[in-house]
Amino acid sequence: MAETLGRLLTDLGERSDYDAASQCSRCGYCEQACPTYVATGREAQSPRGRNQILRLMLEGKLDDPAAAEEALSTCLLCGACVSACYAKVATPDLVLEGRRMLREEPHLLVKQVCRMMASNPRGFARLLKLGYWLKRRGFARLGRPFLRLVGLSVLAEMDEHVDTVPVRTFDEEHDRRHRPEGTNWRYFAACGPRYLYPHVAEATWTALNKLSGTGRFMRNSCCGLLANNYGDVEDARELAQKNIAAAEASGDAPIVADCSSCAAFLKTYPQLFLKPGQAGWRQRAERFSARVQDVVEVYGRAAADLPLGPDMGATAWHDSCRALNGEGLKHEPRRVVRSVAGGDYREMPGADQCCGGAGAFAFAHPELSDELLRKKIGGAAAAQARTVVASSTSCLIQLARGLRKYYPDAEVMHISEYVARALERSHGS
């Protein structure tokens, strides 16, 4: 069995896995909020069904591990159930614990990637750039059969759905420009904007400098979300320790992240340090997490002062699950988009529902993911949107794919790009 956390931080305080699962009264209020239950109608794919499965696992009464694997693997970890639950049962965290209990070890390649991100981030960046070079020259597709052969069809599917890759990472672009740095904030570069969408990281840097004064690039490690969800808890903990230490060495300025999934995970760092002997790290993690801000929060505070942006047609906001359900950021992003779009703002039907991206979910469960994606794109079409704004990397990938396939009249844009364009237009005028 892979390492589990054993204890979780819940709304009722610190609890063992069993006590946290026992908070579920099976009332059913969560079911209509759960995208997978609504799509399938299956009790095992509802939040209360998954919590019951975890209780059976912890009690040693589970008869069918394969059925448990299906039920737990199909959870989006979107957190919509937590928002709907009166007891705020930590179902996504419990699902992850259940997955770890069913898994002997992470896949060797996934484990090695997570290990490299923790111990040799420069080597990881070089390896990633080599992969990008191969993809730009059309060679990456030759590796897809190998990935499928070794049980990593998810990575093969991901490669197929990412059309373009950057020439330089944000780190390289940042160093190449030799930009001045200040002390007002610290930029935590999430892996998506840092490596896959450096134009998003550039937009974040530009917008934050104009709105909050000069800041500094933290040169951080990966937040650890990948290791936490798909790899080894110990790797996630090591990455957290590196980021906490780096933040402590850089002063006490706010730490701003521009992927909502990563920002939400950074705020949960204390949960990685609940075991005996980790009290010191837990306190340090609590101080770190208190400094973390989603870039959506920063823009939300400045929304009233944001200028009208260039004409991008009717514009709608898509709620990234971790921003909405993990961080409670519902009104802040809407204030931002309304301010920049003016009369072109549209509230998209189903804006608060998961798009089906959810990290690797779209590639591990393509049919279920596509059903959720079609609903999401249908909402964009109903709003007659031409621009859909989001704040998480997996949402950008999933929505771009869905819009190309089902509604090519619209494009998806990260909120930093949206804000940066408005500020650039205002500065130019």
Buried (B, 14 or more C-beta within 10 A) or exposed (E): EBEBBEBBBBEEEBBBBBBBBBBBEEEEBBBEBBBBBBBBEEBBBBBBBBBBBBBBBBEEEBEEEEEBBBBBBBBBBBBBBBBBBEBBBBBBBBBBBBBBBBEEEBBEEBBEBBBBBBBEBEEBBEEBBEBBEBBEEEEBEEBBEEBBEEEBBBBBBBBEBBEEBBEEBBBBBBEEEEEEEEEBBBBBBBBBBBBBBBBBBBBBBBBBBBBBEEBBBBBBBBBBBBBBBBBBBBBBBBBBBBBBEBBEEBEEBBBBBBBBBBBBBBBBBBBBBBEEEBEEBBEBBEBBBEBBBBBBBBBBBBBEEBBBBEEBBBBBBBBBBBBBBBBEBBEBBBBBBBBBBEEBBBEBBBBBBBBBBBBBBBBBBBEBBBBBBBBBBBBBBEBBBBBBBBBBBBBBBBBBBBBBEBBEEBBBBBBBBBBBBBBBBBEEE
